[in-house]
Amino acid sequence: METVPPSSRTRRIVDGILSALAALAVWQAIVSIGRMPGFILPGPLDVAYALVGNAGLIADNAVVTIGEVLGGLFLGSAVGIATAIGLMMSPLAQRLVMPAMIFSQAIPIFALAPILTLWLGYGPASKVAVTVLMIFFPVVSTFFDGMSRTDRNLIDAAEILGAKRATILFRIRIPSAFPALASGLSLAAVYAPIGAVVGEWVGASKGLGYLMLLANGRAKVDLMFACLFVLAAFTMLLHGVVSHAGKRLAAWPKKLAK
C-alpha cells in the first residue's frame, strides 16, 4: 500500500485548516458588509452559538441519522457487490438486468422517497431504503467495470491451466477489481448521508434532516447551519474511513502476491 509521508500529511492538514479559516473569513465578511439579517444568513459565530446551545438536541437527532446512514451504506454495498458478481457470472443477467439498472438512474431519488415512505413508514426503514437506492448503482457499476477490465493475459493463462469460470471469477477477476470497488465505496460514503437526509425531509420524526426542516419552519437558520455542519463533518469522517479501508482493500491482492 502506498504510504503518504508525514510531511505531506501535515501539509494537507495545514492546507485544510487554512482553507477553512479563509472560507469562514469570507463568510463573515459577506454577513458584515452586506448587513445580512440572521434569518437570511447568520454569521459563523451565530452558528457556533447555536451548535453549542443545542448540542444535546443536535446529538440526539444526529445519532438517528448516523444509524440510518451506516445501515444503508452497509446494506447497499453488500447488495451492490453481490449484484455485480451475479452479473459477471451470468451473461443473460447482464442483458436483462443492466438496461433496467441504467433506466432506474433516470428516476430522481426525490420522486421515489415519498413512495418508499408510504410503503415503509416514517421510521428508519424508509430512510435506509432511500440510502440503499442512492449508493447501489455506483457500487455495482464500478465493481462490475473493474471485473470486466481484468487483464486478459491473466485470464488466458488461467484457462490454459484448466481453471473453471468460477475459479477465474473468484481468484482473478474479483481481486483485480478491488481498486475499482474501493472507488465505488468511497463514492457511496459520500452519497449515503444524502439519501438518509432526503428520506428524512420527506417524512420523519427524528434525524438531522427532520431537525433542519423544523428549524426552517421556525426561522432558526443558525440551527439549520449547525445541523448542516454536523452532517458535513460526519460525511467527511465517513469518507475518510471508507477511503482508508478501500486503499487497504486495493492493496490486499499485491500483499498476497508477495
N, C-alpha and C positions, 0 to 999 in steps of 0.2 A: 504494500500500500504506500502511495506517495505521501510523504510527510511534509508538513509546512514548517519551515524554520521558525524558531521562536521570534526572531527579529521581524519576520514578515507577519506573523500572527499579531505581534504587538502593534505593528504599524497599522494593520487593519482595524484593530480595536480603537486606536487613537483616531484614525480617519473617521470611523463611525461616530465616535463621540463628538468630534469637531463638526461633522455634518449635522448631527442632531442639534448641537448648540446653534449652528448657523440657521437652521430651519426655525428654531424657537425664536431667535432674534428677529428674523424676517416676519414671523407670525405676530410678535409683539409690536413691531413697527407698523404693520398694517392696521392693527387694532388701535394703536395710539394716534397715528397720523390720520387715519380715516375716521376716528372717533366712533368706532363701531359699538352699537349698544350690545349689552351682554346677551340679550335674547336672539341676536343675529350671529355674532361671532365673539365668544368670550376669549379673554386673554389666557396665556399659558398658566399664569398664577391662579386665575379663577378656576381653571380646570384642575389644577393641583389641589386647591382647597376642596373642590367637590369630590375629588378622589379620596382625600384623607377623611373628609367629613362623612362620606357614605361608604367607607371601606367595608363595613360589615355587610351592608346591603349588596354591594357590588360583588363581594366574595361569595355570598350565598347563591347569587344568580350565575356567577362565573363557574362554580362547581357543576351546575346543571349543564351548562353549555360545553364545558370541557368533557364531561362524561358522554354527551351526545357526539362530540367530535371524535373522541377516541374510539367509541363504539362503531361509528360509521366508517372511520378510517380502517380499523381492523377488518370489519366485515366486508367492506367494499374492496379492499386489497386482496383478501382471501378469495372472494368470488371472482375478481378480475384475473388473478393468477390462474385459478382453476379453469376459467373460461378460455384463456389464452392457450393453455396446454391442451384443452379439449379441441380447440380449433386447429391446432398444429397436428393433432393426431388424426383428424378426420377431414379430408378434402371436401366431403359432402357438407359437413358443418360449416366450412368456410364459405361455400357457395350460398348456403341458406341463411346463415346467421349474420355474416359480415354486412350484407346490404341492410338488414334490419337494424343493426347496431349503428351504422352510419346515418340511417334515416332518423333514428332516435335523437341524434345530436341536433337535428333541425328543430326539435321541440324545446322551447325555453323551459328551464327548470322552474321558473316563476309560475308557468302555466300548470305544471304538474304538482307543485307544492299544495295548492288548495285541495286537489283531488286526493292526494295522499293523507292530508289532514282529515278529510271527510271519511276516508276508509279506516285509518288507523287511530284517529282521535287526536286530542290535544296533548297527549303525553309524549315521552321521549321517542316512542316508536316511529312516529311520522317524521321527526327530525333526523333520526338515524337513517330512515329510508331515503330522504332527500339527499343526505350526505353520501350515501352509497351510490345513488344515481349520478351525483356530481363527480365522483372520482373513478367510477367504474370504467368508463371509456379510456381515460388516459392510461390507466394501468394495463388494460387489455391491449391497447394499440401499441404501446411502447414495448411491452414484453413479447407480444407476437411478432412485431417487427424485428426485435433483436434475435429471436429464434429463426426467423426467415433469412436473416443475413449471416448465418453461421458460415464460417469458412468452408467452401465446397471441398477443398482438399482433405480436410479432416473427415468429412462425411464419406468421401470416396475411399479413403484409406480404411475406415471402419467397415464399409460394405465389402471391400476386398477381403478383409479378415473374417467376414461372415457375420457381422453384427446385425441383429434384427432391428426393425424400425423403432420399437420401444426402447431398445438399448441405446440407439443413436440419439433418440429424443432426450432421455434422462441422463445420459453420460456425456453428451456432446452439446446438443442444441441448448438445453436449459442452462448449464453452467456458462456457456458462451454468451447467453443473453442476460446474465446478471447485471452488467453495466447499464443496459437499456432498462431493465426492471428498476434499478436504483434511480434512474432519472424519472421514471413514471411515479415511483413512490414519493419522490421529492415534490413533484407537481401535486400529487394527491394531498400531501401535507398542507399545501397552500390552499387548495380548493375545499378541503373538508370543513374548515370553520365557516366558509361562505355558505355551504349547504346547510349547516346547522342553524345559522342566523336567519337565512331565508325561511327555513321552516318555522322558526320562532316568530318571525314577522307575520306569517300567515295566520298562526293561531297557537298560543302558548299561555301558560300561567306562570312561567318562570324561565329564567335564562337572560343572558346579556341582550339578545335581540328584543325580548319582551320588555326588559327594563329600558332600553333605548326608546321604544315606542311609547312607553309610559311617561318617560321624561319629556319626550317631544310633545305629547298631549298637554303637559303642564308647563311648557315653555322653559324647561330646565335644560338649556342647551349645554351648559357646563357639565352636567351629569351625563348627557349623551356623549360628549367628547371623552369624558373619563372612561366610560364603558368601551368606547372605540379604541382608546389607547390600551386598555387591558386586553382587549381582543387581539389587537395588533402585536402586543408583546408576547402573548401566548402563541400566536401564529408563527412568529419569528423563532421562538424557542422550539416549537414542534418541528418546524422546517429544519432547524439546525440539528436536532437529534436524529430525525429521519435521514437527513443527508449524510451525517456521520455514519449511521448504521449502513446506509447504502454504499458508501465507499468501502466499508469493510466487506460487505457482501460482494461487491465487484472485484475485490482483490482476493477473495477466497479461492477461486479456481487456480490462480497463479501460485498461491501458497501450497495447494495440493500437488501442483506440478513439480514443485521443488522437492 
